[in-house]
Structure formats: C-alpha cells, structure tokens
Amino acid sequence: MTDQSPRAHWPQELQQQFEQGYHNGCVGSVLVSETEKVRVWHLHIPAGKRCGFHRHVLNYFWTAHNAGKARGYFEDGRIVDTDHHQGETKHLSYGAGEYMVHSVENIGTTDLLFTTVEFLDSPNTPLPIPDGMRLQTPAAAQIKKAS
C-alpha cells in the first residue's frame, strides 16, 4: 500500500491548482442563466490555455460548439486527450455524495467553446457560485462602474 498521491506525476504547480480548485463549483467561464431548475454556463478555452479545476456535483450535460482537441486532468491522476466535434453532447449524473473534479486544457489550434447545463434538482446540494461569475448585462456593468 502506498500513500503517494495519484497525481504525483503531475507538475507541482498543477497539483497546487488542483488543491485550490477542489471545491470550486464554477464549471464554466461565465454563468449566463440561472433558474430554480438549471444553471447554464458558457466555457471558453482559448488555444493553449486551460480552465481551472472545478467540481461537478450536479447532473448536467455539455455541448461543444466547435471542433477541437482537449486534454483533461482528473482527480485520480488520469490525463486524457479527446477530440471534440461540433454538436458533440455528453450527459453525466452523480448520486448522493458523488462528484468529479477536473480541469480541461485546450491542446488544439482553435478556441474551445462549450455550453454546460446543470440541473439543480440533482441528488447533491448545488455548490455556491460567486456573483462575479454571473453574466453582467451592459447596463449592470455600467451601474457597477459608477458606484
């Protein structure tokens, strides 16, 4: 038996980012809509960039808006390369107490664009989202600047 982390082969900086994002419920770049039933996120990852580690606890699906190549980093230490195609959609669900922590890196030459829809009536309690992650309308942004 070993106490070594399954992520020990990752660079130290990546391991630290994993620890920092372990409870991060921001599963996209911006939360564009939220109702009593769903959260709708847009995720934009420019070529050569990576989104931060985040935690999925809610049932959800994502859709790719364009083709691209991604590298996923997972809690169990896996690093998985994936080719995405336009319109690709994947549904995921989690039972009570289940979750997934990961980060996605764009290893292609075009920006990656996804929409993620989380279902708030899932078996797990939704994670809190900072107000700064919510879409600001132009009018709201102007009011915020003025104050």
Secondary structure, 3 states (H helix, E strand, C coil): CCCCCCCCCCCHHHHHHHHHHCCCCCCCCEEEEECCCEEEEEEEECCCCECCCEEECCEEEEEECCCEEEEEEECCCCEEEEEECCCCEEEECCCCCCCEEEEEEECCCCCEEEEEEEECCCCCCCCCCCHHHECCCHHHHHHHHHC
